[in-house]
Amino acid sequence: MINFNNNQHENIFIIGVGLIGGSIALAIKQSAIDRITITGFDIDNESIQYAIEKGIIDQSVKDIKEGVKNADLVIICTPVEVFREVISKIALSQKRDVIITDTCSLKSEVVRDAISILPYPENFIGGHPMAGSEKGGVRAASPHLFKNRVYFLTPDEKTGAAALRSATWLVNVLGARMIAINPEEHDQLVAFNSHLPHIIAWVLMKSVVDKAGGYKEVAAAFSGGSFRDATRVALSNPELWKHILLKNKQNLVKAINVLMSELKSFTEALDKGDINVLSNFIEEARSARFKLTEPEGLKPEEMFEMSIIIENQPGELARVTTILGKAQVNIENLEIVHGEGQGTLIVTVRGKETLKRGKEALKKNGYEVLTEVEE
């Protein structure tokens, strides 16, 4: 496992050397090039050769078993539909102390598979960087792809302290912003803020093709910046997305129903000529969108820690993150300090109000919480 010792050499094995895997390798090399060897595996030999020639990875292996054998940290950067196959191969040669994480865009099924298949499930932690590009493949890899982007970690009842430390190290090396959330809530969230926008873009684009005489003619003559912005993600890879959509279909159906309900309300107001309803609808949406891009009024140093006393038993980490998630508390960082019988979970959050909300939620659930901020 990664020991966070700048003088100790580490071996990282990346499975899937594409845009995400290649970008992770570049970011790690930029931060710790002298003490880490990066080994890559990919079914595309051309990608592997390019990655070696450009110094993105140091070496490659012909099979997953060989790469896992000498690894301290394994990062799975494959599409979600092949995760079970990959994790099954890893399980055949997983050492007791090797840490495993992934970058799949869905987490519930991935975490269940990892727990049920791996001989040491406590050394697995799910991950999902909210970063990407319309340009796929290792040739588009960049060490800056994850800078200031959200990186979800999804600890569960089996996650051990070593896995959490290693995943936190990785997120920090990438320059990303860590948010800890349970796997089910992650999949609900991305259904609305990632998958639904893609569906809207596809439906909008198809509507133009079917009803307005074809994309090329309409785009050339009429489409403006708003149309291009709204349909940008329609360029996404259909082979990748068809699997993601089907694996998250229950959450997506709920999201689409919410969208359809809002569209119905908008259509009724438009049909009735109700200018007040239309105005309020647009203003509420505008205000919500404004909050996405405007600063929160908080400086980066306005981070606050709370120390939570937890029992040294399986499931405690998952329980705490679930309580905080339901209280709308984003976790910016996590650290576990072990003791005899009990331990201390140190949680970093952004802003005093968030700290207060998290503390109250945890105390209601019977946890002892210590902070340095006066009540």
C-alpha positions in Angstrom: 0.0 0.0 0.0 1.0 3.6 -0.4 3.0 4.6 2.7 3.2 8.4 2.2 7.0 8.2 2.8 8.8 10.5 0.3 11.9 8.3 0.5 10.2 5.0 -0.1 9.6 3.7 -3.6 6.0 2.7 -4.6 4.4 0.8 -7.4 1.1 1.9 -9.0 -0.7 -0.2 -11.5 -3.2 1.5 -13.7 -5.7 -0.8 -15.6 -7.1 1.1 -18.6 -4.6 3.7 -20.0 -7.1 6.0 -21.7 -8.0 9.6 -21.0 -8.6 9.1 -17.2 -5.9 6.5 -16.6 -3.4 8.5 -18.6 -4.2 11.7 -16.9 -3.9 10.1 -13.5 -0.5 8.7 -14.4 0.7 12.2 -15.7 -0.5 13.9 -12.5 1.2 11.4 -10.3 4.5 11.7 -12.2 4.4 15.4 -12.0 4.1 15.2 -8.2 6.2 12.2 -7.3 8.2 11.2 -10.3 11.3 10.0 -8.4 9.7 7.5 -6.0 6.9 5.9 -8.0 6.9 3.4 -10.9 3.7 3.4 -12.9 2.8 0.2 -14.7 0.0 0.2 -17.2 -2.3 -2.4 -18.8 -4.8 -1.9 -21.6 -6.3 -4.2 -24.2 -5.4 -1.6 -26.9 -1.7 -2.1 -27.6 -1.5 1.1 -29.5 -2.5 3.1 -26.4 0.1 1.3 -24.3 2.9 1.9 -26.8 2.0 5.6 -27.0 1.9 5.9 -23.2 5.3 4.4 -22.9 6.8 6.5 -25.8 5.5 9.7 -24.2 6.6 8.8 -20.7 3.0 8.6 -19.4 3.7 5.2 -17.8 7.1 3.5 -17.1 6.3 0.0 -18.2 3.4 -2.3 -19.2 2.3 -5.8 -18.5 0.5 -8.3 -20.7 -2.0 -9.4 -18.1 -3.7 -8.0 -15.0 -2.4 -10.7 -12.7 1.2 -9.8 -13.4 0.5 -6.1 -12.7 -1.3 -6.7 -9.5 1.4 -9.0 -8.2 4.0 -6.2 -7.6 1.6 -3.3 -7.0 1.0 -1.1 -3.9 -1.9 0.7 -5.4 -4.2 -0.5 -8.2 -6.4 2.0 -10.0 -9.1 0.6 -12.3 -9.9 3.1 -15.1 -12.1 0.9 -17.3 -15.7 1.3 -18.4 -18.2 0.2 -15.8 -19.5 -2.7 -17.9 -16.2 -4.6 -17.6 -15.5 -3.8 -13.9 -16.7 -7.2 -12.6 -14.5 -9.0 -15.1 -11.5 -6.9 -14.1 -12.1 -7.2 -10.3 -12.4 -10.9 -10.7 -9.0 -11.1 -12.3 -7.5 -8.9 -9.5 -9.0 -11.1 -6.9 -6.9 -14.0 -8.1 -3.6 -12.3 -7.1 -4.6 -9.6 -4.6 -2.0 -9.3 -1.8 -3.3 -8.6 1.7 -1.8 -5.0 1.7 -2.5 -3.9 -1.9 -5.0 -1.0 -2.1 -7.6 -1.0 -4.9 -9.7 1.8 -6.2 -11.6 2.7 -9.4 -12.9 5.6 -11.4 -16.2 4.1 -12.7 -19.0 6.6 -13.1 -21.5 4.4 -11.1 -20.8 3.1 -7.7 -23.5 0.9 -6.2 -23.0 -2.1 -8.4 -19.2 -1.6 -8.5 -18.9 -1.5 -4.7 -21.1 -4.6 -4.3 -19.0 -6.5 -6.8 -15.8 -5.5 -5.1 -17.0 -6.5 -1.7 -18.3 -9.9 -2.9 -15.4 -10.8 -5.1 -12.2 -9.5 -3.4 -10.5 -11.6 -0.7 -9.6 -8.4 1.2 -12.6 -6.1 0.6 -11.4 -3.7 3.3 -8.7 -2.6 0.9 -11.1 -1.4 -1.8 -12.6 2.1 -2.0 -14.8 3.3 -4.8 -13.9 6.6 -6.6 -15.3 8.7 -9.4 -13.6 11.9 -10.7 -16.1 14.3 -12.2 -13.8 15.1 -15.1 -13.6 14.2 -18.7 -13.4 15.5 -22.3 -15.2 15.0 -25.6 -11.8 13.8 -26.8 -11.2 10.3 -25.5 -8.1 8.1 -25.3 -4.6 8.5 -23.9 -3.6 11.0 -26.6 -5.9 13.5 -24.9 -4.5 12.8 -21.4 -3.5 15.8 -19.3 -2.0 16.2 -15.8 -4.4 19.1 -15.2 -7.6 17.2 -16.0 -8.6 16.9 -12.4 -7.5 20.2 -11.0 -10.2 21.7 -8.7 -12.7 19.1 -10.0 -14.9 17.1 -7.7 -13.6 13.6 -7.0 -16.1 11.4 -5.2 -15.0 8.7 -2.8 -17.6 6.1 -1.8 -16.6 4.3 1.4 -18.9 1.6 2.6 -19.2 -0.6 5.7 -16.1 -2.7 4.6 -13.7 0.2 3.8 -10.6 0.2 6.0 -8.4 3.1 7.1 -5.5 2.2 4.8 -7.8 2.3 1.7 -9.2 5.7 2.8 -5.7 7.1 3.4 -4.4 5.9 0.0 -7.5 7.3 -1.9 -7.2 10.6 -0.1 -3.5 10.8 -1.1 -4.5 10.1 -4.7 -7.1 12.8 -4.8 -4.7 15.3 -3.3 -2.0 14.4 -5.8 -4.5 15.0 -8.6 -5.3 18.4 -7.2 -9.0 17.5 -7.1 -11.7 18.3 -4.5 -12.7 15.3 -2.5 -16.3 14.6 -1.5 -17.2 11.4 0.4 -20.6 10.0 -0.1 -22.2 6.5 0.1 -22.5 4.6 -3.2 -26.3 4.7 -3.5 -26.5 8.5 -2.9 -23.7 9.0 -5.5 -25.7 7.2 -8.2 -28.9 9.2 -7.4 -26.9 12.4 -7.6 -25.1 11.7 -10.9 -28.5 10.7 -12.4 -29.6 14.3 -12.1 -26.4 16.3 -12.5 -24.6 14.2 -15.1 -26.7 11.6 -16.9 -29.9 13.7 -17.3 -28.1 16.5 -19.1 -26.8 14.0 -21.6 -30.3 12.7 -22.2 -31.6 16.3 -22.7 -28.8 17.0 -25.2 -29.6 13.8 -27.2 -33.3 14.4 -27.2 -32.8 18.1 -28.2 -30.5 17.1 -31.0 -32.7 14.3 -32.2 -35.7 16.7 -32.2 -33.9 19.0 -34.5 -32.9 16.1 -36.8 -36.4 14.7 -37.0 -38.5 17.9 -37.1 -36.3 20.6 -38.7 -34.9 19.0 -41.8 -31.7 17.6 -40.5 -28.9 18.8 -38.3 -26.5 20.1 -40.9 -28.9 22.4 -42.6 -30.4 23.8 -39.4 -27.1 24.2 -37.7 -25.6 26.0 -40.6 -28.5 28.5 -40.9 -29.9 29.0 -37.5 -28.1 27.5 -34.5 -26.4 29.9 -32.1 -24.3 29.6 -29.0 -27.1 28.5 -26.8 -27.9 25.5 -29.0 -24.3 24.5 -29.3 -23.8 24.8 -25.5 -27.0 22.8 -24.8 -26.0 20.0 -27.2 -22.2 19.8 -26.6 -22.4 16.5 -24.7 -24.4 14.9 -27.5 -21.0 14.1 -28.9 -20.4 11.6 -26.1 -19.5 8.0 -27.0 -22.7 6.0 -27.4 -21.0 2.6 -26.7 -19.9 3.9 -23.3 -23.1 5.7 -22.4 -25.6 2.9 -23.2 -24.1 0.8 -20.5 -24.1 3.6 -17.9 -27.7 4.5 -18.6 -29.0 0.9 -18.3 -27.0 0.3 -15.1 -28.5 3.4 -13.5 -31.9 3.2 -15.0 -34.0 3.3 -11.8 -32.5 6.6 -10.7 -32.7 7.9 -14.3 -36.4 7.2 -14.7 -37.0 9.2 -11.5 -34.9 12.1 -12.8 -36.7 12.0 -16.2 -40.0 12.0 -14.5 -39.0 15.1 -12.5 -37.9 16.8 -15.8 -41.2 15.9 -17.5 -43.2 17.3 -14.6 -41.3 20.6 -14.8 -41.7 20.7 -18.6 -45.5 20.1 -18.2 -45.8 23.0 -15.8 -43.8 25.3 -18.1 -45.9 24.2 -21.1 -49.2 24.8 -19.3 -48.1 28.3 -18.2 -47.0 29.0 -21.8 -50.3 27.8 -23.2 -52.3 29.9 -20.8 -50.1 32.9 -21.4 -49.4 33.2 -17.7 -46.5 35.7 -17.7 -46.1 35.6 -13.9 -45.5 31.9 -13.8 -43.1 32.0 -16.7 -41.2 34.9 -15.2 -40.9 33.1 -11.8 -39.9 29.9 -13.4 -37.1 31.5 -15.4 -36.0 33.6 -12.4 -35.7 30.6 -10.1 -33.7 28.7 -12.7 -31.5 31.7 -13.3 -30.8 32.1 -9.6 -30.0 28.4 -9.2 -27.6 28.5 -12.2 -25.9 31.7 -10.9 -25.1 29.9 -7.6 -23.3 27.2 -9.6 -20.7 29.5 -11.0 -20.4 32.3 -8.5 -18.0 32.1 -5.5 -19.6 31.0 -2.2 -18.0 33.9 -0.4 -15.7 31.5 1.4 -11.9 31.6 1.3 -10.0 28.3 0.7 -8.6 28.5 4.2 -12.1 28.6 5.7 -12.1 24.8 6.3 -13.1 23.4 9.6 -12.4 20.1 11.3 -14.6 18.0 13.6 -13.3 15.0 15.5 -15.8 12.2 15.8 -15.4 9.4 18.3 -16.2 6.1 16.6 -16.1 2.4 17.5 -13.4 0.3 15.9 -15.9 -1.9 14.1 -17.1 -2.5 10.5 -19.6 -0.1 9.1 -18.8 3.0 11.3 -17.2 5.0 8.5 -20.1 4.3 6.1 -22.6 5.3 8.8 -21.0 8.6 9.5 -20.7 9.5 5.8 -24.4 8.6 5.3 -25.5 10.8 8.2 -23.5 13.7 6.9 -24.7 13.2 3.3 -28.4 13.3 4.5 -27.6 16.5 6.3 -26.3 18.0 3.0 -22.7 18.1 4.3 -19.9 17.7 1.8 -16.8 16.1 3.2 -13.7 17.8 1.9 -11.2 15.4 3.7 -11.1 12.4 5.9 -8.6 10.9 8.3 -8.8 8.0 10.8 -6.8 7.9 14.0 -7.0 4.5 15.6 -7.1 3.8 19.3 -7.9 0.8 21.5 -11.5 -0.1 21.1 -12.3 3.4 19.7 -10.9 5.7 17.1 -11.2 9.3 16.0 -12.6 10.2 12.5 -11.4 13.7 11.6 -13.7 15.2 9.0 -12.9 18.5 7.2 -15.8 20.6 5.9 -16.2 24.0 4.2 -17.8 26.8 6.2 -19.0 27.3 9.8 -22.6 26.7 8.9 -21.8 23.3 7.3 -19.7 22.4 10.4 -22.6 23.3 12.7 -25.1 21.3 10.6 -22.9 18.2 10.5 -22.2 18.3 14.2 -25.9 18.6 15.0 -26.7 15.7 12.8 -24.0 13.4 14.2 -24.9 14.3 17.8 -28.6 13.4 17.2 -27.3 10.0 16.1 -25.4 9.5 19.3 -21.9 10.5 18.2 -19.5 12.5 20.4 -18.2 15.4 18.2 -15.4 17.8 19.1 -14.6 21.0 17.2 -12.3 24.0 17.8 -15.0 26.4 16.8 -17.0 28.1 19.6 -20.7 27.3 19.6 
